[in-house]
Amino acid sequence: MSEVYVSMNPVDEEPEAAVSARRTALRKLMRDKGAVVSFVILAIIITAALLAPVIAPHDPYDNNLRNMLKPPVWAPGALSEHLLGTDGLGRDIVSRLLYGTRTTLMMGILAVIAGGVIGSFMGLMAAYYKWLEGPVMRVVDILLSFPSILFGLAIAAVLGAGIFSITVALTISAVPTIARITRGAAVVQMQMEYITASRAVGMSDARIIWLHLLPNSASTIFVYLTLQLGQTILLGAALSFIGLGAQPPTAELGTMASEGRNFLFFAPHVSTIPSLAIFVIVLCFNVLGDALRDVLDPRLRQ
């Protein structure tokens, strides 16, 4: 009985240690005021974007040339008028901002998720199978040698401009860096004793990768994906700004900023308001990603 007790003891203690570590990390994260503020702002922005059809005060695609280029109105009851003014076609900027934020976030999040899945798979395979490391990392190096904007241009030339094309371009641009980060984290785990022990007991490669290697590399991957979100959203807005993303009349923050550049001298709000929204979203994701890195990176906790 004593032998059984000793062998089971580490298994009993492991969940407790994991729960304690998560609680410690959460407490440390809650003490970071910048991270808390960023999280709250992002939660508000994402909730507003999801509820855009419910809370938008006007139809974002309703043209009214009699109301074109109205300035923001800061007064009680102005929401029923045009709180942030109107654009060059008389469309309400508040409504288009809500719908545009939803489109921008959708493109960025889908691209990061898809790029994260593909990049993580490539990185894990390169770390576990040494014979794959050379070919996979050479592909990664080739992808990294091209500026991300070129992917947008090339894919738009093949598939045509639009939300689908820009999402594909953003996904491809996210893959190589995620693959490299994942491989680096997985290589460190490959040197741990539990990998050798798993192989010694005859565990299959698939079980080792998906039950041990991936979960133990997940914190590093998750932190980078959070940071990558801000960069991807910014790149998506830039591609939309030059006409490769969402096409008019679809509301998207980069497209809205582009549509307002012709009115910068006499109606700057048309372009600056969506640009400010992009800035706030990207800044919040970057601040939150930095805070998560400080909490989850074991090298920074020491």
Secondary structure, DSSP 8 states (H G I E B T S, - for coil): -HHHHHHHHHHHHHHHHHHHHHHHHHHHHHH-HHHHHHHHHHHHHHHHHHTHHHH-SS-TT---GGGTT-----STTGGGS-TT-B-TTS-BHHHHHHHHHHHHHHHHHHHHHHHHHHHHHHHHHHHH-HHHHHHHHHHHHHHHTS-HHHHHHHHHHHH-SSHHHHHHHHHHHHHHHHHHHHHHHHHHHHTSHHHHHHHHTT--HHHHIIIIIHHHHHHHHHHHHHHHHHHHHHHHHHHHHTTSSS-TTS--HHHHHHHTGGGTTT-THHHHHHHHHHHHHHHHHHHHHHHHHHHH-HHHH-
